[in-house]
């Protein structure tokens, strides 16, 4: 058995993609916007978890004030 029997000789044609400046700007803007929204949501989740742990007395915030 050879490598060519399993499609080893196949080389797909490469397609050329042209991206305009406006499209590149939109991709960058919405990528940065999505990253900012994700960072805010993760921060809110950590804030809620921290508040729950602080209310249970398990947080490190109590050690800061002693």
TITI-63266 format. One record per atom (N, C-alpha, C, O): residue in one letter; x, y, z; atom name. Coordinates in nm, 2 decimals, always signed. Layout:
N
<rec><res>A</res><xx>X</xx><yy>Y</yy><zz>Z</zz><atom>CA</atom></rec>
...
This chain:
66
<rec><res>X</res><xx>+0.08</xx><yy>-0.12</yy><zz>+0.00</zz><atom>N</atom></rec>
<rec><res>X</res><xx>+0.00</xx><yy>+0.00</yy><zz>+0.00</zz><atom>CA</atom></rec>
<rec><res>X</res><xx>+0.09</xx><yy>+0.12</yy><zz>+0.00</zz><atom>C</atom></rec>
<rec><res>X</res><xx>+0.19</xx><yy>+0.13</yy><zz>+0.07</zz><atom>O</atom></rec>
<rec><res>X</res><xx>+0.05</xx><yy>+0.22</yy><zz>-0.08</zz><atom>N</atom></rec>
<rec><res>X</res><xx>+0.13</xx><yy>+0.34</yy><zz>-0.08</zz><atom>CA</atom></rec>
<rec><res>X</res><xx>+0.05</xx><yy>+0.46</yy><zz>-0.03</zz><atom>C</atom></rec>
<rec><res>X</res><xx>-0.07</xx><yy>+0.45</yy><zz>+0.00</zz><atom>O</atom></rec>
<rec><res>X</res><xx>+0.12</xx><yy>+0.56</yy><zz>-0.01</zz><atom>N</atom></rec>
<rec><res>X</res><xx>+0.07</xx><yy>+0.69</yy><zz>+0.05</zz><atom>CA</atom></rec>
<rec><res>X</res><xx>-0.04</xx><yy>+0.75</yy><zz>-0.05</zz><atom>C</atom></rec>
<rec><res>X</res><xx>-0.14</xx><yy>+0.81</yy><zz>+0.00</zz><atom>O</atom></rec>
<rec><res>X</res><xx>-0.02</xx><yy>+0.73</yy><zz>-0.18</zz><atom>N</atom></rec>
<rec><res>X</res><xx>-0.11</xx><yy>+0.79</yy><zz>-0.28</zz><atom>CA</atom></rec>
<rec><res>X</res><xx>-0.24</xx><yy>+0.72</yy><zz>-0.28</zz><atom>C</atom></rec>
<rec><res>X</res><xx>-0.34</xx><yy>+0.78</yy><zz>-0.32</zz><atom>O</atom></rec>
<rec><res>X</res><xx>-0.25</xx><yy>+0.60</yy><zz>-0.23</zz><atom>N</atom></rec>
<rec><res>X</res><xx>-0.38</xx><yy>+0.53</yy><zz>-0.23</zz><atom>CA</atom></rec>
<rec><res>X</res><xx>-0.48</xx><yy>+0.60</yy><zz>-0.13</zz><atom>C</atom></rec>
<rec><res>X</res><xx>-0.60</xx><yy>+0.58</yy><zz>-0.14</zz><atom>O</atom></rec>
<rec><res>X</res><xx>-0.43</xx><yy>+0.66</yy><zz>-0.03</zz><atom>N</atom></rec>
<rec><res>X</res><xx>-0.51</xx><yy>+0.73</yy><zz>+0.07</zz><atom>CA</atom></rec>
<rec><res>X</res><xx>-0.52</xx><yy>+0.88</yy><zz>+0.05</zz><atom>C</atom></rec>
<rec><res>X</res><xx>-0.55</xx><yy>+0.95</yy><zz>+0.14</zz><atom>O</atom></rec>
<rec><res>X</res><xx>-0.50</xx><yy>+0.93</yy><zz>-0.07</zz><atom>N</atom></rec>
<rec><res>X</res><xx>-0.52</xx><yy>+1.07</yy><zz>-0.10</zz><atom>CA</atom></rec>
<rec><res>X</res><xx>-0.40</xx><yy>+1.15</yy><zz>-0.07</zz><atom>C</atom></rec>
<rec><res>X</res><xx>-0.41</xx><yy>+1.27</yy><zz>-0.06</zz><atom>O</atom></rec>
<rec><res>X</res><xx>-0.28</xx><yy>+1.09</yy><zz>-0.06</zz><atom>N</atom></rec>
<rec><res>X</res><xx>-0.16</xx><yy>+1.16</yy><zz>-0.02</zz><atom>CA</atom></rec>
<rec><res>X</res><xx>-0.11</xx><yy>+1.25</yy><zz>-0.14</zz><atom>C</atom></rec>
<rec><res>X</res><xx>-0.04</xx><yy>+1.35</yy><zz>-0.11</zz><atom>O</atom></rec>
<rec><res>X</res><xx>-0.15</xx><yy>+1.22</yy><zz>-0.26</zz><atom>N</atom></rec>
<rec><res>X</res><xx>-0.11</xx><yy>+1.30</yy><zz>-0.37</zz><atom>CA</atom></rec>
<rec><res>X</res><xx>-0.20</xx><yy>+1.42</yy><zz>-0.40</zz><atom>C</atom></rec>
<rec><res>X</res><xx>-0.17</xx><yy>+1.50</yy><zz>-0.49</zz><atom>O</atom></rec>
<rec><res>X</res><xx>-0.31</xx><yy>+1.44</yy><zz>-0.32</zz><atom>N</atom></rec>
<rec><res>X</res><xx>-0.40</xx><yy>+1.55</yy><zz>-0.35</zz><atom>CA</atom></rec>
<rec><res>X</res><xx>-0.35</xx><yy>+1.68</yy><zz>-0.29</zz><atom>C</atom></rec>
<rec><res>X</res><xx>-0.32</xx><yy>+1.68</yy><zz>-0.17</zz><atom>O</atom></rec>
<rec><res>X</res><xx>-0.35</xx><yy>+1.78</yy><zz>-0.37</zz><atom>N</atom></rec>
<rec><res>X</res><xx>-0.31</xx><yy>+1.91</yy><zz>-0.32</zz><atom>CA</atom></rec>
<rec><res>X</res><xx>-0.42</xx><yy>+2.01</yy><zz>-0.36</zz><atom>C</atom></rec>
<rec><res>X</res><xx>-0.44</xx><yy>+2.03</yy><zz>-0.48</zz><atom>O</atom></rec>
<rec><res>X</res><xx>-0.50</xx><yy>+2.06</yy><zz>-0.26</zz><atom>N</atom></rec>
<rec><res>X</res><xx>-0.61</xx><yy>+2.15</yy><zz>-0.30</zz><atom>CA</atom></rec>
<rec><res>X</res><xx>-0.57</xx><yy>+2.28</yy><zz>-0.36</zz><atom>C</atom></rec>
<rec><res>X</res><xx>-0.46</xx><yy>+2.33</yy><zz>-0.33</zz><atom>O</atom></rec>
<rec><res>X</res><xx>-0.65</xx><yy>+2.33</yy><zz>-0.45</zz><atom>N</atom></rec>
<rec><res>X</res><xx>-0.62</xx><yy>+2.46</yy><zz>-0.50</zz><atom>CA</atom></rec>
<rec><res>X</res><xx>-0.64</xx><yy>+2.57</yy><zz>-0.40</zz><atom>C</atom></rec>
<rec><res>X</res><xx>-0.74</xx><yy>+2.56</yy><zz>-0.32</zz><atom>O</atom></rec>
<rec><res>X</res><xx>-0.55</xx><yy>+2.66</yy><zz>-0.39</zz><atom>N</atom></rec>
<rec><res>X</res><xx>-0.57</xx><yy>+2.77</yy><zz>-0.30</zz><atom>CA</atom></rec>
<rec><res>X</res><xx>-0.65</xx><yy>+2.88</yy><zz>-0.36</zz><atom>C</atom></rec>
<rec><res>X</res><xx>-0.64</xx><yy>+2.92</yy><zz>-0.47</zz><atom>O</atom></rec>
<rec><res>X</res><xx>-0.75</xx><yy>+2.93</yy><zz>-0.28</zz><atom>N</atom></rec>
<rec><res>X</res><xx>-0.83</xx><yy>+3.04</yy><zz>-0.32</zz><atom>CA</atom></rec>
<rec><res>X</res><xx>-0.78</xx><yy>+3.17</yy><zz>-0.27</zz><atom>C</atom></rec>
<rec><res>X</res><xx>-0.73</xx><yy>+3.18</yy><zz>-0.15</zz><atom>O</atom></rec>
<rec><res>X</res><xx>-0.80</xx><yy>+3.28</yy><zz>-0.34</zz><atom>N</atom></rec>
<rec><res>X</res><xx>-0.75</xx><yy>+3.41</yy><zz>-0.30</zz><atom>CA</atom></rec>
<rec><res>X</res><xx>-0.87</xx><yy>+3.48</yy><zz>-0.24</zz><atom>C</atom></rec>
<rec><res>X</res><xx>-0.97</xx><yy>+3.49</yy><zz>-0.30</zz><atom>O</atom></rec>
<rec><res>X</res><xx>-0.85</xx><yy>+3.54</yy><zz>-0.12</zz><atom>N</atom></rec>
<rec><res>X</res><xx>-0.95</xx><yy>+3.62</yy><zz>-0.05</zz><atom>CA</atom></rec>
<rec><res>X</res><xx>-0.90</xx><yy>+3.76</yy><zz>-0.05</zz><atom>C</atom></rec>
<rec><res>X</res><xx>-0.79</xx><yy>+3.79</yy><zz>+0.00</zz><atom>O</atom></rec>
<rec><res>X</res><xx>-0.99</xx><yy>+3.85</yy><zz>-0.09</zz><atom>N</atom></rec>
<rec><res>X</res><xx>-0.96</xx><yy>+3.99</yy><zz>-0.09</zz><atom>CA</atom></rec>
<rec><res>X</res><xx>-1.05</xx><yy>+4.06</yy><zz>+0.02</zz><atom>C</atom></rec>
<rec><res>X</res><xx>-1.17</xx><yy>+4.04</yy><zz>+0.02</zz><atom>O</atom></rec>
<rec><res>X</res><xx>-0.98</xx><yy>+4.13</yy><zz>+0.11</zz><atom>N</atom></rec>
<rec><res>X</res><xx>-1.06</xx><yy>+4.19</yy><zz>+0.22</zz><atom>CA</atom></rec>
<rec><res>X</res><xx>-1.04</xx><yy>+4.34</yy><zz>+0.21</zz><atom>C</atom></rec>
<rec><res>X</res><xx>-0.92</xx><yy>+4.39</yy><zz>+0.20</zz><atom>O</atom></rec>
<rec><res>X</res><xx>-1.14</xx><yy>+4.42</yy><zz>+0.20</zz><atom>N</atom></rec>
<rec><res>X</res><xx>-1.13</xx><yy>+4.56</yy><zz>+0.18</zz><atom>CA</atom></rec>
<rec><res>X</res><xx>-1.10</xx><yy>+4.63</yy><zz>+0.32</zz><atom>C</atom></rec>
<rec><res>X</res><xx>-1.10</xx><yy>+4.56</yy><zz>+0.42</zz><atom>O</atom></rec>
<rec><res>X</res><xx>-1.06</xx><yy>+4.75</yy><zz>+0.31</zz><atom>N</atom></rec>
<rec><res>X</res><xx>-1.02</xx><yy>+4.82</yy><zz>+0.44</zz><atom>CA</atom></rec>
<rec><res>X</res><xx>-1.14</xx><yy>+4.84</yy><zz>+0.53</zz><atom>C</atom></rec>
<rec><res>X</res><xx>-1.12</xx><yy>+4.83</yy><zz>+0.65</zz><atom>O</atom></rec>
<rec><res>X</res><xx>-1.26</xx><yy>+4.86</yy><zz>+0.47</zz><atom>N</atom></rec>
<rec><res>X</res><xx>-1.38</xx><yy>+4.87</yy><zz>+0.56</zz><atom>CA</atom></rec>
<rec><res>X</res><xx>-1.41</xx><yy>+4.74</yy><zz>+0.63</zz><atom>C</atom></rec>
<rec><res>X</res><xx>-1.44</xx><yy>+4.74</yy><zz>+0.75</zz><atom>O</atom></rec>
<rec><res>X</res><xx>-1.40</xx><yy>+4.63</yy><zz>+0.56</zz><atom>N</atom></rec>
<rec><res>X</res><xx>-1.42</xx><yy>+4.50</yy><zz>+0.62</zz><atom>CA</atom></rec>
<rec><res>X</res><xx>-1.32</xx><yy>+4.47</yy><zz>+0.73</zz><atom>C</atom></rec>
<rec><res>X</res><xx>-1.35</xx><yy>+4.42</yy><zz>+0.84</zz><atom>O</atom></rec>
<rec><res>X</res><xx>-1.19</xx><yy>+4.50</yy><zz>+0.70</zz><atom>N</atom></rec>
<rec><res>X</res><xx>-1.09</xx><yy>+4.48</yy><zz>+0.80</zz><atom>CA</atom></rec>
<rec><res>X</res><xx>-1.11</xx><yy>+4.56</yy><zz>+0.93</zz><atom>C</atom></rec>
<rec><res>X</res><xx>-1.09</xx><yy>+4.52</yy><zz>+1.04</zz><atom>O</atom></rec>
<rec><res>X</res><xx>-1.16</xx><yy>+4.69</yy><zz>+0.91</zz><atom>N</atom></rec>
<rec><res>X</res><xx>-1.19</xx><yy>+4.78</yy><zz>+1.02</zz><atom>CA</atom></rec>
<rec><res>X</res><xx>-1.30</xx><yy>+4.72</yy><zz>+1.10</zz><atom>C</atom></rec>
<rec><res>X</res><xx>-1.30</xx><yy>+4.72</yy><zz>+1.23</zz><atom>O</atom></rec>
<rec><res>X</res><xx>-1.41</xx><yy>+4.67</yy><zz>+1.03</zz><atom>N</atom></rec>
<rec><res>X</res><xx>-1.52</xx><yy>+4.61</yy><zz>+1.10</zz><atom>CA</atom></rec>
<rec><res>X</res><xx>-1.48</xx><yy>+4.49</yy><zz>+1.18</zz><atom>C</atom></rec>
<rec><res>X</res><xx>-1.52</xx><yy>+4.47</yy><zz>+1.30</zz><atom>O</atom></rec>
<rec><res>X</res><xx>-1.40</xx><yy>+4.40</yy><zz>+1.12</zz><atom>N</atom></rec>
<rec><res>X</res><xx>-1.35</xx><yy>+4.28</yy><zz>+1.19</zz><atom>CA</atom></rec>
<rec><res>X</res><xx>-1.27</xx><yy>+4.32</yy><zz>+1.32</zz><atom>C</atom></rec>
<rec><res>X</res><xx>-1.29</xx><yy>+4.26</yy><zz>+1.42</zz><atom>O</atom></rec>
<rec><res>X</res><xx>-1.18</xx><yy>+4.42</yy><zz>+1.31</zz><atom>N</atom></rec>
<rec><res>X</res><xx>-1.11</xx><yy>+4.47</yy><zz>+1.42</zz><atom>CA</atom></rec>
<rec><res>X</res><xx>-1.19</xx><yy>+4.53</yy><zz>+1.53</zz><atom>C</atom></rec>
<rec><res>X</res><xx>-1.17</xx><yy>+4.51</yy><zz>+1.65</zz><atom>O</atom></rec>
<rec><res>X</res><xx>-1.29</xx><yy>+4.61</yy><zz>+1.48</zz><atom>N</atom></rec>
<rec><res>X</res><xx>-1.37</xx><yy>+4.68</yy><zz>+1.58</zz><atom>CA</atom></rec>
<rec><res>X</res><xx>-1.46</xx><yy>+4.59</yy><zz>+1.66</zz><atom>C</atom></rec>
<rec><res>X</res><xx>-1.46</xx><yy>+4.59</yy><zz>+1.78</zz><atom>O</atom></rec>
<rec><res>X</res><xx>-1.53</xx><yy>+4.50</yy><zz>+1.59</zz><atom>N</atom></rec>
<rec><res>X</res><xx>-1.62</xx><yy>+4.41</yy><zz>+1.66</zz><atom>CA</atom></rec>
<rec><res>X</res><xx>-1.54</xx><yy>+4.30</yy><zz>+1.73</zz><atom>C</atom></rec>
<rec><res>X</res><xx>-1.59</xx><yy>+4.25</yy><zz>+1.83</zz><atom>O</atom></rec>
<rec><res>X</res><xx>-1.42</xx><yy>+4.27</yy><zz>+1.69</zz><atom>N</atom></rec>
<rec><res>X</res><xx>-1.33</xx><yy>+4.18</yy><zz>+1.76</zz><atom>CA</atom></rec>
<rec><res>X</res><xx>-1.30</xx><yy>+4.24</yy><zz>+1.90</zz><atom>C</atom></rec>
<rec><res>X</res><xx>-1.30</xx><yy>+4.17</yy><zz>+2.00</zz><atom>O</atom></rec>
<rec><res>X</res><xx>-1.25</xx><yy>+4.36</yy><zz>+1.89</zz><atom>N</atom></rec>
<rec><res>X</res><xx>-1.22</xx><yy>+4.43</yy><zz>+2.02</zz><atom>CA</atom></rec>
<rec><res>X</res><xx>-1.34</xx><yy>+4.46</yy><zz>+2.11</zz><atom>C</atom></rec>
<rec><res>X</res><xx>-1.33</xx><yy>+4.44</yy><zz>+2.23</zz><atom>O</atom></rec>
<rec><res>X</res><xx>-1.45</xx><yy>+4.49</yy><zz>+2.04</zz><atom>N</atom></rec>
<rec><res>X</res><xx>-1.58</xx><yy>+4.51</yy><zz>+2.12</zz><atom>CA</atom></rec>
<rec><res>X</res><xx>-1.62</xx><yy>+4.38</yy><zz>+2.19</zz><atom>C</atom></rec>
<rec><res>X</res><xx>-1.66</xx><yy>+4.38</yy><zz>+2.31</zz><atom>O</atom></rec>
<rec><res>X</res><xx>-1.61</xx><yy>+4.27</yy><zz>+2.12</zz><atom>N</atom></rec>
<rec><res>X</res><xx>-1.64</xx><yy>+4.14</yy><zz>+2.18</zz><atom>CA</atom></rec>
<rec><res>X</res><xx>-1.55</xx><yy>+4.10</yy><zz>+2.29</zz><atom>C</atom></rec>
<rec><res>X</res><xx>-1.59</xx><yy>+4.04</yy><zz>+2.39</zz><atom>O</atom></rec>
<rec><res>X</res><xx>-1.42</xx><yy>+4.13</yy><zz>+2.27</zz><atom>N</atom></rec>
<rec><res>X</res><xx>-1.32</xx><yy>+4.10</yy><zz>+2.38</zz><atom>CA</atom></rec>
<rec><res>X</res><xx>-1.35</xx><yy>+4.19</yy><zz>+2.50</zz><atom>C</atom></rec>
<rec><res>X</res><xx>-1.34</xx><yy>+4.14</yy><zz>+2.62</zz><atom>O</atom></rec>
<rec><res>X</res><xx>-1.39</xx><yy>+4.31</yy><zz>+2.48</zz><atom>N</atom></rec>
<rec><res>X</res><xx>-1.42</xx><yy>+4.40</yy><zz>+2.60</zz><atom>CA</atom></rec>
<rec><res>X</res><xx>-1.55</xx><yy>+4.35</yy><zz>+2.67</zz><atom>C</atom></rec>
<rec><res>X</res><xx>-1.55</xx><yy>+4.35</yy><zz>+2.79</zz><atom>O</atom></rec>
<rec><res>X</res><xx>-1.65</xx><yy>+4.31</yy><zz>+2.59</zz><atom>N</atom></rec>
<rec><res>X</res><xx>-1.77</xx><yy>+4.26</yy><zz>+2.66</zz><atom>CA</atom></rec>
<rec><res>X</res><xx>-1.74</xx><yy>+4.13</yy><zz>+2.73</zz><atom>C</atom></rec>
<rec><res>X</res><xx>-1.79</xx><yy>+4.11</yy><zz>+2.84</zz><atom>O</atom></rec>
<rec><res>X</res><xx>-1.66</xx><yy>+4.04</yy><zz>+2.68</zz><atom>N</atom></rec>
<rec><res>X</res><xx>-1.63</xx><yy>+3.92</yy><zz>+2.75</zz><atom>CA</atom></rec>
<rec><res>X</res><xx>-1.55</xx><yy>+3.95</yy><zz>+2.87</zz><atom>C</atom></rec>
<rec><res>X</res><xx>-1.57</xx><yy>+3.88</yy><zz>+2.98</zz><atom>O</atom></rec>
<rec><res>X</res><xx>-1.46</xx><yy>+4.05</yy><zz>+2.87</zz><atom>N</atom></rec>
<rec><res>X</res><xx>-1.38</xx><yy>+4.08</yy><zz>+2.99</zz><atom>CA</atom></rec>
<rec><res>X</res><xx>-1.47</xx><yy>+4.14</yy><zz>+3.10</zz><atom>C</atom></rec>
<rec><res>X</res><xx>-1.46</xx><yy>+4.11</yy><zz>+3.21</zz><atom>O</atom></rec>
<rec><res>X</res><xx>-1.57</xx><yy>+4.22</yy><zz>+3.06</zz><atom>N</atom></rec>
<rec><res>X</res><xx>-1.67</xx><yy>+4.28</yy><zz>+3.16</zz><atom>CA</atom></rec>
<rec><res>X</res><xx>-1.75</xx><yy>+4.16</yy><zz>+3.22</zz><atom>C</atom></rec>
<rec><res>X</res><xx>-1.77</xx><yy>+4.16</yy><zz>+3.34</zz><atom>O</atom></rec>
<rec><res>X</res><xx>-1.80</xx><yy>+4.07</yy><zz>+3.14</zz><atom>N</atom></rec>
<rec><res>X</res><xx>-1.88</xx><yy>+3.96</yy><zz>+3.19</zz><atom>CA</atom></rec>
<rec><res>X</res><xx>-1.80</xx><yy>+3.87</yy><zz>+3.28</zz><atom>C</atom></rec>
<rec><res>X</res><xx>-1.85</xx><yy>+3.83</yy><zz>+3.39</zz><atom>O</atom></rec>
<rec><res>X</res><xx>-1.68</xx><yy>+3.84</yy><zz>+3.25</zz><atom>N</atom></rec>
<rec><res>X</res><xx>-1.59</xx><yy>+3.76</yy><zz>+3.34</zz><atom>CA</atom></rec>
<rec><res>X</res><xx>-1.56</xx><yy>+3.84</yy><zz>+3.47</zz><atom>C</atom></rec>
<rec><res>X</res><xx>-1.56</xx><yy>+3.78</yy><zz>+3.57</zz><atom>O</atom></rec>
<rec><res>X</res><xx>-1.54</xx><yy>+3.97</yy><zz>+3.46</zz><atom>N</atom></rec>
<rec><res>X</res><xx>-1.52</xx><yy>+4.05</yy><zz>+3.58</zz><atom>CA</atom></rec>
<rec><res>X</res><xx>-1.64</xx><yy>+4.05</yy><zz>+3.67</zz><atom>C</atom></rec>
<rec><res>X</res><xx>-1.63</xx><yy>+4.04</yy><zz>+3.79</zz><atom>O</atom></rec>
<rec><res>X</res><xx>-1.76</xx><yy>+4.05</yy><zz>+3.61</zz><atom>N</atom></rec>
<rec><res>X</res><xx>-1.88</xx><yy>+4.05</yy><zz>+3.69</zz><atom>CA</atom></rec>
<rec><res>X</res><xx>-1.90</xx><yy>+3.91</yy><zz>+3.76</zz><atom>C</atom></rec>
<rec><res>X</res><xx>-1.94</xx><yy>+3.91</yy><zz>+3.88</zz><atom>O</atom></rec>
<rec><res>X</res><xx>-1.87</xx><yy>+3.81</yy><zz>+3.69</zz><atom>N</atom></rec>
<rec><res>X</res><xx>-1.88</xx><yy>+3.67</yy><zz>+3.75</zz><atom>CA</atom></rec>
<rec><res>X</res><xx>-1.78</xx><yy>+3.66</yy><zz>+3.87</zz><atom>C</atom></rec>
<rec><res>X</res><xx>-1.81</xx><yy>+3.61</yy><zz>+3.97</zz><atom>O</atom></rec>
<rec><res>X</res><xx>-1.65</xx><yy>+3.71</yy><zz>+3.85</zz><atom>N</atom></rec>
<rec><res>X</res><xx>-1.56</xx><yy>+3.70</yy><zz>+3.96</zz><atom>CA</atom></rec>
<rec><res>X</res><xx>-1.60</xx><yy>+3.79</yy><zz>+4.07</zz><atom>C</atom></rec>
<rec><res>X</res><xx>-1.57</xx><yy>+3.76</yy><zz>+4.19</zz><atom>O</atom></rec>
<rec><res>X</res><xx>-1.66</xx><yy>+3.90</yy><zz>+4.05</zz><atom>N</atom></rec>
<rec><res>X</res><xx>-1.71</xx><yy>+3.99</yy><zz>+4.15</zz><atom>CA</atom></rec>
<rec><res>X</res><xx>-1.82</xx><yy>+3.92</yy><zz>+4.23</zz><atom>C</atom></rec>
<rec><res>X</res><xx>-1.82</xx><yy>+3.93</yy><zz>+4.36</zz><atom>O</atom></rec>
<rec><res>X</res><xx>-1.91</xx><yy>+3.86</yy><zz>+4.16</zz><atom>N</atom></rec>
<rec><res>X</res><xx>-2.02</xx><yy>+3.78</yy><zz>+4.23</zz><atom>CA</atom></rec>
<rec><res>X</res><xx>-1.96</xx><yy>+3.67</yy><zz>+4.32</zz><atom>C</atom></rec>
<rec><res>X</res><xx>-2.00</xx><yy>+3.65</yy><zz>+4.43</zz><atom>O</atom></rec>
<rec><res>X</res><xx>-1.87</xx><yy>+3.59</yy><zz>+4.26</zz><atom>N</atom></rec>
<rec><res>X</res><xx>-1.80</xx><yy>+3.48</yy><zz>+4.33</zz><atom>CA</atom></rec>
<rec><res>X</res><xx>-1.73</xx><yy>+3.54</yy><zz>+4.45</zz><atom>C</atom></rec>
<rec><res>X</res><xx>-1.73</xx><yy>+3.48</yy><zz>+4.56</zz><atom>O</atom></rec>
<rec><res>X</res><xx>-1.66</xx><yy>+3.65</yy><zz>+4.44</zz><atom>N</atom></rec>
<rec><res>X</res><xx>-1.58</xx><yy>+3.71</yy><zz>+4.55</zz><atom>CA</atom></rec>
<rec><res>X</res><xx>-1.68</xx><yy>+3.76</yy><zz>+4.66</zz><atom>C</atom></rec>
<rec><res>X</res><xx>-1.65</xx><yy>+3.75</yy><zz>+4.78</zz><atom>O</atom></rec>
<rec><res>X</res><xx>-1.79</xx><yy>+3.82</yy><zz>+4.62</zz><atom>N</atom></rec>
<rec><res>X</res><xx>-1.89</xx><yy>+3.86</yy><zz>+4.72</zz><atom>CA</atom></rec>
<rec><res>X</res><xx>-1.95</xx><yy>+3.75</yy><zz>+4.80</zz><atom>C</atom></rec>
<rec><res>X</res><xx>-1.97</xx><yy>+3.76</yy><zz>+4.92</zz><atom>O</atom></rec>
<rec><res>X</res><xx>-1.97</xx><yy>+3.64</yy><zz>+4.73</zz><atom>N</atom></rec>
<rec><res>X</res><xx>-2.03</xx><yy>+3.52</yy><zz>+4.80</zz><atom>CA</atom></rec>
<rec><res>X</res><xx>-1.92</xx><yy>+3.46</yy><zz>+4.89</zz><atom>C</atom></rec>
<rec><res>X</res><xx>-1.96</xx><yy>+3.43</yy><zz>+5.01</zz><atom>O</atom></rec>
<rec><res>X</res><xx>-1.80</xx><yy>+3.45</yy><zz>+4.85</zz><atom>N</atom></rec>
<rec><res>X</res><xx>-1.69</xx><yy>+3.40</yy><zz>+4.94</zz><atom>CA</atom></rec>
<rec><res>X</res><xx>-1.67</xx><yy>+3.50</yy><zz>+5.06</zz><atom>C</atom></rec>
<rec><res>X</res><xx>-1.64</xx><yy>+3.45</yy><zz>+5.17</zz><atom>O</atom></rec>
<rec><res>X</res><xx>-1.68</xx><yy>+3.63</yy><zz>+5.03</zz><atom>N</atom></rec>
<rec><res>X</res><xx>-1.66</xx><yy>+3.72</yy><zz>+5.14</zz><atom>CA</atom></rec>
<rec><res>X</res><xx>-1.77</xx><yy>+3.71</yy><zz>+5.24</zz><atom>C</atom></rec>
<rec><res>X</res><xx>-1.75</xx><yy>+3.72</yy><zz>+5.36</zz><atom>O</atom></rec>
<rec><res>X</res><xx>-1.89</xx><yy>+3.69</yy><zz>+5.19</zz><atom>N</atom></rec>
<rec><res>X</res><xx>-2.01</xx><yy>+3.68</yy><zz>+5.28</zz><atom>CA</atom></rec>
<rec><res>X</res><xx>-2.00</xx><yy>+3.55</yy><zz>+5.37</zz><atom>C</atom></rec>
<rec><res>X</res><xx>-2.04</xx><yy>+3.55</yy><zz>+5.48</zz><atom>O</atom></rec>
<rec><res>X</res><xx>-1.93</xx><yy>+3.45</yy><zz>+5.31</zz><atom>N</atom></rec>
<rec><res>X</res><xx>-1.91</xx><yy>+3.32</yy><zz>+5.38</zz><atom>CA</atom></rec>
<rec><res>X</res><xx>-1.79</xx><yy>+3.33</yy><zz>+5.47</zz><atom>C</atom></rec>
<rec><res>X</res><xx>-1.77</xx><yy>+3.23</yy><zz>+5.55</zz><atom>O</atom></rec>
<rec><res>X</res><xx>-1.71</xx><yy>+3.44</yy><zz>+5.46</zz><atom>N</atom></rec>
<rec><res>X</res><xx>-1.59</xx><yy>+3.45</yy><zz>+5.54</zz><atom>CA</atom></rec>
<rec><res>X</res><xx>-1.47</xx><yy>+3.37</yy><zz>+5.49</zz><atom>C</atom></rec>
<rec><res>X</res><xx>-1.38</xx><yy>+3.35</yy><zz>+5.56</zz><atom>O</atom></rec>
<rec><res>X</res><xx>-1.48</xx><yy>+3.34</yy><zz>+5.36</zz><atom>N</atom></rec>
<rec><res>X</res><xx>-1.37</xx><yy>+3.26</yy><zz>+5.30</zz><atom>CA</atom></rec>
<rec><res>X</res><xx>-1.28</xx><yy>+3.35</yy><zz>+5.21</zz><atom>C</atom></rec>
<rec><res>X</res><xx>-1.18</xx><yy>+3.29</yy><zz>+5.16</zz><atom>O</atom></rec>
<rec><res>X</res><xx>-1.31</xx><yy>+3.47</yy><zz>+5.20</zz><atom>N</atom></rec>
<rec><res>X</res><xx>-1.23</xx><yy>+3.56</yy><zz>+5.11</zz><atom>CA</atom></rec>
<rec><res>X</res><xx>-1.10</xx><yy>+3.60</yy><zz>+5.18</zz><atom>C</atom></rec>
<rec><res>X</res><xx>-1.08</xx><yy>+3.59</yy><zz>+5.30</zz><atom>O</atom></rec>
<rec><res>X</res><xx>-1.02</xx><yy>+3.66</yy><zz>+5.10</zz><atom>N</atom></rec>
<rec><res>X</res><xx>-0.89</xx><yy>+3.72</yy><zz>+5.15</zz><atom>CA</atom></rec>
<rec><res>X</res><xx>-0.91</xx><yy>+3.87</yy><zz>+5.19</zz><atom>C</atom></rec>
<rec><res>X</res><xx>-0.81</xx><yy>+3.92</yy><zz>+5.25</zz><atom>O</atom></rec>
<rec><res>X</res><xx>-1.02</xx><yy>+3.93</yy><zz>+5.17</zz><atom>N</atom></rec>
<rec><res>X</res><xx>-1.04</xx><yy>+4.07</yy><zz>+5.20</zz><atom>CA</atom></rec>
<rec><res>X</res><xx>-1.04</xx><yy>+4.09</yy><zz>+5.35</zz><atom>C</atom></rec>
<rec><res>X</res><xx>-0.99</xx><yy>+4.20</yy><zz>+5.39</zz><atom>O</atom></rec>
<rec><res>X</res><xx>-1.08</xx><yy>+4.00</yy><zz>+5.43</zz><atom>N</atom></rec>
<rec><res>X</res><xx>-1.08</xx><yy>+4.01</yy><zz>+5.57</zz><atom>CA</atom></rec>
<rec><res>X</res><xx>-0.94</xx><yy>+4.02</yy><zz>+5.63</zz><atom>C</atom></rec>
<rec><res>X</res><xx>-0.92</xx><yy>+4.09</yy><zz>+5.73</zz><atom>O</atom></rec>
<rec><res>X</res><xx>-0.84</xx><yy>+3.95</yy><zz>+5.57</zz><atom>N</atom></rec>
<rec><res>X</res><xx>-0.70</xx><yy>+3.96</yy><zz>+5.61</zz><atom>CA</atom></rec>
<rec><res>X</res><xx>-0.64</xx><yy>+4.09</yy><zz>+5.58</zz><atom>C</atom></rec>
<rec><res>X</res><xx>-0.54</xx><yy>+4.13</yy><zz>+5.64</zz><atom>O</atom></rec>
<rec><res>X</res><xx>-0.69</xx><yy>+4.17</yy><zz>+5.48</zz><atom>N</atom></rec>
<rec><res>X</res><xx>-0.63</xx><yy>+4.30</yy><zz>+5.45</zz><atom>CA</atom></rec>
<rec><res>X</res><xx>-0.65</xx><yy>+4.40</yy><zz>+5.55</zz><atom>C</atom></rec>
<rec><res>X</res><xx>-0.58</xx><yy>+4.50</yy><zz>+5.57</zz><atom>O</atom></rec>
<rec><res>X</res><xx>-0.76</xx><yy>+4.39</yy><zz>+5.63</zz><atom>N</atom></rec>
<rec><res>X</res><xx>-0.80</xx><yy>+4.49</yy><zz>+5.73</zz><atom>CA</atom></rec>
<rec><res>X</res><xx>-0.76</xx><yy>+4.46</yy><zz>+5.87</zz><atom>C</atom></rec>
<rec><res>X</res><xx>-0.79</xx><yy>+4.53</yy><zz>+5.97</zz><atom>O</atom></rec>
<rec><res>X</res><xx>-0.68</xx><yy>+4.35</yy><zz>+5.89</zz><atom>N</atom></rec>
<rec><res>X</res><xx>-0.64</xx><yy>+4.31</yy><zz>+6.03</zz><atom>CA</atom></rec>
<rec><res>X</res><xx>-0.50</xx><yy>+4.37</yy><zz>+6.06</zz><atom>C</atom></rec>
<rec><res>X</res><xx>-0.45</xx><yy>+4.35</yy><zz>+6.16</zz><atom>O</atom></rec>
